[in-house]
Structures are given as C-alpha cells and as structure tokens.
Amino acid sequence: MNRAVTEHNLGAALQSDGRLDEAMAHYRRAIELRPDYAPAYNNLASTLRAAGQVQDAVTTYEHALTLRPDYPEAHYNLANALLDEGQSAAAAEHFQIALTAMPDSADVRNNLGIALSATGRLDEAIAGFRKALEVDPDSVKAHRNLGDALMRRGSRVDGLDHLRRAAQLAPTDAAIQYDLGSALIEAGELDEAVAVLRTALRLAPGSVEAHNNLGIALGSQGKLNDAIAEFQQALKLNPDFIDARRNLALALNAKAQ
C-alpha cells in the first residue's frame, strides 16, 4: 500500500512539471502494486488526456469509477474528457453527479453549463452559468459563457454586459475580446466593436477571424477601404478562408458602385 502511494505521489509531482511520460510510468507502477487504487487510475487518465490520448483517458476514468463509484473528481474529469470527445449528453450526466458532492465549485457548474448548451438545453445552461457566478462572481469563464449563451438566446443587453465583464476581468485574453467584438457587431454597436476587435488583434495579430470580423464592422460603417484591407489580411494569413474571400468580394463590389 505505502509503495503504491509513493509511486502515485511521484507521478503527481512529475505530472505537475509536465513530464507526462514519466508520470504515466509511476501511475502504472502504482496500479501494478495495487490494482484497486482508484486515485492512480484517475490521475493516469488525466495524464493521458493531457497527452492527447482522450479515448484512453475516458476508458481509464471509467475504470476508476468501477472501483469507486462515489468519486466526484473522477466524475468531473470524465465529464471533461467526454466533452473533448463531443459526448455532451454523457458529460452532463457526470457533471451532475460531481455537482452533488461539489456544489460550491464554479468550475463544475460552468462546465455543466457548457455541456447543457451543447445539447441544446440553453435555458438550463444559462441557469448553470448564473449559479457558477453566484459561487464565484469574478469567474471569467462563467461570464464569457453566460454572455455567449444569452446572445444565442437573443438577450443581447444582458449578454453584452457579461461579455464586457469577462473582458474587464481578462483584458489580455484575445479570445474573449474577439467574442465581445463579434457580439457587438451583432448588436449594431459598431464603434465599440471596432475598438474591441482592434484590441483582440493587438493581442493576437494572426487571428484570421478577428481580421474578418473587424472588416465586417468597418464595412458596416461605410469604411470600405479599411474593410478591404482587413479582409485581404485575413486571406494573407489563410488563403482558404471562405468567409473573408466572400466578404472581400462584396466590399470590392460595393466600392465599385
């Protein structure tokens, strides 16, 4: 028993240092020494997932749960792996189980919301994101996900409020700035959209989607030359980006009229 725990702890230390292959070797030794040691299976699965071996991770998490069905961390980790695999309904079930033991986890509530949203249960997802924010009012992920879900439902004012809050909390996150800028275009808030998308591009100059959406915002303002430049930059970065090619053609046609 003590040797298995030692091997497991060595694996955890190596995993935290990013030495995944070595960590896996120690977890497997722990399992050889004690085949019913559920934490070793759970952590081995987490290492497999981090290494991109998601299906093997799912199988290993499931084995941990056959050994210890009331293992909330394994349910949560399995749910995340199932999300990676696109199995959103199954993921939601495991998040729900984890939540019964971890009701104060904003991450569990947030990720349950993601799974519910992916299965089309948008109102339940929104409720889940709101619950996550009750637990952690400054959760960037929950504000972003709630904002995106509200925009999908057509609740633009509320959605923009949460996306703006996410952007305030994480001002250097290009993806959040992009989400906010795209939502602002949808809401017709073009001046703010242009400013936010320029911020996104300062943070991630290679974002073809941000160049394309900035072009859309500029074109909607009648700034066709600037819009054309953004579409051209998107195509320079990715010549196969169909949306940018179509938008460039529309902008050139509008300029010629």
N, C-alpha and C positions, 0 to 999 in steps of 0.2 A: 504493500500500500504506500509506504513512505517513498519508495523508489519511484513509483508511478507518479506521485505528486511532484517529486523533484523534476522528473522528466517533463511533466506538464508545465511547471513553472519556468524551466529553461526555455521551452518552446514559446511561452508567452513573452519572455524577455526578448528573444530573437525576433518574434513577430513584431514587437513594438519598434525594433530597429530596422524593420523592413527586410530582414534576412529570411525570406519566406521558405525557401527550400530547407534550410537548416531547422527552422521552426517546425515544419511538417515532419521532419525526421524524428524530432523529440516527441511530438504528439503521438506519432505512430509507435514509438517505443513505450510510451505511457500506456497505450491501448494494448500492446502485446503483454505488458506486465499486469494490466488489469482490464480485461475486455469489457467490463460493465461500467467503466469510468466515463459517465456522460459528459462532464466538462471537457475531457480531452477530445471527444468527437465534435463537440460544439466549436471548440477553438480550431481544431483541424479544418472543419468546414469553413470557418471564417477565413482561414489562410488560403484555402482552395479558392474561395470566392475572390479574394484579393489578387490571386494569381490568374484570374480569368477563367478558372475551371468551375463555372457556375453549376452545371448539371451535377458534377461530382459533389459539389458543396451541398446541393439540395438533398442528394441521397444520404450524405453524411449527417446533415441536420436531422433528417427523418430517423436515422438510426439512433441518434442521441435521444430523440423523443420516444422511441420504443423502449429505451432503457429508463427514461424518466419523463413520463407524460406531463407532469406538472412543472415544467422547466420554462419559465416565461422568457428568459433570454434566448433560449433556443427557438421558441415560437416566433419571437421578434426577428431573430436573424434569418430563420427560414422564410418568413414573410418577405423580407427584403430581397432574398435570393430569388424567390418566386416572382417578385416584381421585375427583377432583371430578366427573367425568362418570359415575361409577358403574361404570366398566370395571375391576373389581378384578382379574380374572384377567390381563388385559393389563398392568395396573400391576405386578402381582407379577413378571411376566417382566422388565420393565425395571428394577425394583429389584434383582432377582437379578443382572442384567448389571452394574449400577452397583456392586453389592457386591463383585464380583470385583476391581475397581480401588480400592474404598474400604472395605476390610474393617474399618478402625478407626473407622468412622462410626456412632455410636449412632443418629443420625437415620435413616440408610439402613436399619439393622436394625429400628428401631422402626416405620418406615413400611411396610417389607416385612411386618412382623407384622400391621399394620392391614389390608393388602391380603389376606393369607392368611386372617385371621379373617373378612373379608367374603365370602370364597369358601367358607367352611365348613371350612377346614383349621385347626381350632382348636389341635390339638396342635403343629403346625408353627409357628403364630403364637406360642404360648406359648414355644416354644423360641427363636424370634426375639427376643421381648421379653427373655428371660433373657440372650441374647447381647448385646443392647444394654446391659443393666445390667452385664455383665462389662466392657464398654468404658467405660461411664460409670455408676458405681454411684449417682450422685445425679441421674440423668435423671428428672425429674418425669413426663414423658410416658410413659416406659417403665414406671415403677412404676404409673402410673394404668392404662395399657393392659393390663399384665400382671395387675393386680388385677381389672379388669373381665373379662378372659378366663378367669381362674381361677374367678371367681364363676359365669360361664356354664357352666363345666365341672363345677361343684358342689364345687370345692375351696375351701370358704368360709374356713377358718382362714388358709390361705396367701394367698388373695385379699384378705382384710381386712388382713393385715399389709402388703401392698404398697399398698393404698389409703390406709392410715394413714400410711405413709411418704411417699406423694405429698402428702398433706395437711400433713404436718410440713414438707416442703420448700417448699410453696407455700401458706402459711396464708391468703393473701388471694385465692386463686382460688376463686370461688364454685362453679364447675362441679365442681371436684374435691371440695369439701365436700359438694356435692349427691350426687355418685356414692358417696362414702363413707357418707353418711347413708342412702341408698337400700339399699346393700348391708347395712348394719347392721340395717335393718328385716327384710330377707330372712333374716338370720342370727338374728333374735329378740333382738338386743342393743338393746332399746328405749330405755333411759335414755341410752345413748351416742348413739343415732340422733337422739333429740330434741335433745340438746345440739349435735350437729354440724349438723343442719338449721337450728337457730336461728342458728348461725354463718353458714351459707350465706345466710340471709335478711338478716342484718345487712349482708352484702357485696352482696347483690342483692335488695333488697326487692320487686322486681317479678317475681320468679320464680314463676310460677303452679305449676310442677311442684314446687318446694320447699314452697310452702304446702300443696299437696295431700298430699305425702308426709309432711310434719310432721303434718297432720291424721290420716293413717293411723296414724302412730306413737302419737299421743296417744289416738286411739280404741282402739288395741290395749292401751293402759294403762288403759282404762276412763275416761279423762278426756273425756267426750263433749262437754261444753260448750266446752272448749278446741278439740277436734277440729272441732266445728261452725263455730267462729269462723274456723279456718284454711280450711276448705272454702268458706265464704262469701267470705273474702278472695280466694281463687283465682278464684271466679266474678265477683267485682267487677272483677278485673283482666282476666278473659277469660270473658264470659258464655257462650261456646260450648264451654267446656272440659268435655267429656262425662264424663271420669273424676271430676272434682270434683263435678259435679252428681249422679252416681250415688252417690258416697261420702257426700255431704251427705244424700241421701235415706235411705241406710242408717243414718247416725248419728242422724238425727231419729227414725226408726222405732225404733231401739234405745232412745233416750231416752224415748220414749212408752210403752214396755212396763214 
